[in-house]
Amino acid sequence: MPGLILAAPSSGAGKTTITLGLLRALRNQGVAVRGAKSGPDYIDPRFHAAASGADCVNLDAWAMSPAMIAGLAATDDLLLIEGAMGLFDGAPPDGRGAVADLARQLNLPVVLIVDAARMAQSIAPLVAGFAAHDPAVRIAGVILNRVGSARHEAMLRAACPLPVLGAVPRDPALAMPSRHLGLVQAAEHPALDAFLAHAATIVTDTLDLNAITTLAAPLPDASPGPIAPPAQRIALARDAAFAFSYPHLIDGWHRAGAEIAIFSPLADEAAPNADLVILPGGYPELHAGRLAQNARFLASLQNRTVHGECGGYMVMGDGLVDADGTRHAMAALLRLETSFATRKLHLGYREISADAGPFPGRWAAHEFHYATTLRADGTALFTAHDAEGTDLPAMGLRDGPASGSFAHLIAPR
């Protein structure tokens, strides 16, 4: 089936809202459609899934090989890929991993979503510049977003050098709630279905859905392959506190024959019998008091092989200080103390390598959190450097069967 990329000149142009509206509107018309998200993102894909009724995958041109991307993009449905940041924005120093890389690798056309709230005729050089910047990235049309009036729309249409596929008006009801890592999780949205229904109505009324879907181009004929699992039997934490696990990894392990059992630490469920317990990232700082009291969950981690990523890593420590400055005792598997009382952003792609633990070898990963490490004593888990190849301090800790770090693993190298 065909695919199409939805991108923008910059972040904040409204890509996510328009993508969600398109997914739900096409679903309402009986079109088999699914979303994909460019880059490392745990939150938007859950909104895509809610809008389309189909699983959403991450396609990361920095961390994944072209073959892996082609396999993950293969689908029997129409695929709408939401870009991250601006169309040509990627990792330093040269922008590798931009959504433009996906356009080149998958040979898909791009629809450019332009926040036109504060422009009129200036849309002409903006769109013309993006269209001419790279001949291998074909911009097939434009969606005007946050248009103020019919007169404003007419000026924009007259000036735009590429086909205009529709104009979405300014609408405060299309704003989405957010917190420090981005949007709130889909499961926490106070009225998600009503929001998606409204977005779909706006999109149906203002965009040419037939013209948009007609632009889609064939995807490569490929299939996702297995990924060597870290263990045969895996117990995976999943709830509002531990929501950040990549489906392509879990599915890849499953295709390789691993057995995966899901449990909820917030519900004080014990980790199931398994060779490896994984505590993914999420928002444990928002639930630290409750987790500290969940004795059944915490006791089930003792004397087990456990690995934590980001939030899961913090829960494996001795204590976690929340944003109010209250310390909560955690699982005490690692000599680690973390705090949200003083926030500091840690962000970027990471090349990491380990010679021990459940994830040995080289991995592409990313880091995105606001936690401060107060104490980390013991043997480091990963050596690390950033996207520019600069050496970074060692990441994470390991102590016997326990290991973890702030790195979110994306793909083996």
Buried (B, 14 or more C-beta within 10 A) or exposed (E): BBBBBBBBBEEEBBBBBBBBBBBBBBBBEEBBBBBBBBBBBBBBBBBBBBBBEBBBBBBBBBBBBBEBBBBBBBBEBBBBBBBBBBBBBBBEEEBEBBBBBBBBBBBBBBBBBBBBBEBBEEBBEBBBEBBEEBEEBBBBBBBBBBBBEEEBBEBBBEBBBBBBBBBBBEEEEBEBEEEEBBBBBBEBBEEBEEBBBBBBBBBBEBBBBEBBBEBBBEBBEBEBEEBEBBBEBBBBBBBBBBBBBBBBBBBBBBBEEBBBEBBBBBEBBBBBEBBBBBBBBBBBBBBBEBBBEBEEBBEBBEEBBBBBBBBBBBBBBBBBBBBEEEBBBBBBBBEBBBBBBEEEEBEBBBBBBBEEBBBEEBBBBBBBBBBBBBEBEBEBBBBBBBBEEEEBEBBBBBBEBBBBBBBBBBBBE
